[in-house]
Amino acid sequence: MAVQIRLVGDTAAREIVELRDWLSREDELRGHVQAVPAAIEADEMGGLVEVLMVTLGANGAGATLAASLSVWIKHRRPTVKIEVKHADGREVTIDLRNAPDLDVPELLDAMLAG
């Protein structure tokens, strides 16, 4: 199962690289987090990360992703929206600018559980 994570906001390009590095430190996620670059326009140099693809197995990686993302949010306090899309099309968007105290693990666990 794959999950897409997209950050939206003024600092999203920087924050998504930091989030990729953060998630890659988790044993259950190491090697399963890939940065997908944005499409490059003719007048651009390119190279910006647009989406993170996280491949989740049956070893509890979904719970690890939810917990790790929650800790990252609490420590970083990013001013972005986080969009998480499940492979089956389900999505959740968390606007951290307006609701910083949301229970992120609960939201993501519910979505990832199916």
N, C-alpha and C positions, 0 to 999 in steps of 0.2 A: 504494500500500500504506500502511495506517495502523497505527501502533503506539500502544498505551495504556500510560502510565506512571502507576503509583499508588504513593504512599508510605504506609506504615503505621507508626504509632508516636506517642508523645507530642508530638513536634515536627513531625509530618508537615504540618500546615496551613501552618506558616511555611516549612518546607523546600521544599515543592512550588512555592511562589511564587518562591523564590530559584532553584530549578532551572529553572523556566520562563524567568526572566530570563537565566540562564546559557546555556541552549540557544539562545535567540533571538539571542544575539550571534554564533553561528556562521553564516558566509555561506551554507552549504548548507542550513541549517535555518531561516534568517530568513524569517518569514512562514508557516512550516509548523508552528509550535508553538501549539496552542490550549489554553487552560484550560477545563475543563468543570466548572462549579460543582456542588456537592453539592445534592441535593434539599432544599428548604426545608420544614421542618415548620411547622405552624400557629403555634406559639409561638416561632419563631426569626426572627431578622432576616435570616439567610442571607448569601450572599456568599462563603463559603469555597470554595476550589478543591479538588476531589476528585481529578480525573484530568487528566493532560496527554495530548492527542492529538497525535501527531507524524506528519505525512504525509511519506512517504519516496518519492522519485522514483528514477530510474535513474542519477542523477549522483553516486553514492557517498555519499548521505546516511545510509545505514545504518551505514557504517563511521565516518562523522563522529559520528553519535549515540553509538555505542559508545565511541569515543575520548573524546568530550566528557564523557559521563557518568562515565567512569573518572576523568578529571582532576577533575571536580567532587567525586567521592567522596573522592579523596585529599586535596584541599584543605579540604573542609568537614568531613569525618569525621562525617557524620550518624549518629545512633543510631536508625535506622529500617530497615524492610524496604522494598526496592524491588521492585515487581511489574511486570514488562513482559509485555504480551500482544500477540502478533502478530495480524493481521487473520484469519488462518486458524485461530486458536484455540490455537496453541502459546503456552505461558507459561513464564517463568522468574522465580523469586523469589530474591532475594539478601538474606540477613539480615546486615546490616552490623554488628550488635551482636556476633555470634558468629564471623564470618569476615571480618575487615577486610582481609585480604590476598588475597582472591580475584582472579582475573584477569578482571575485568569485561569488557574488550573481547573476550576470547576467548569468554566465555559468550554475550554479545550477538551477536557476529559469527556464531557457529554457529546461533543461533536465527533471526537475520534473513536468513541466506543461504538458508534453506529446506531 
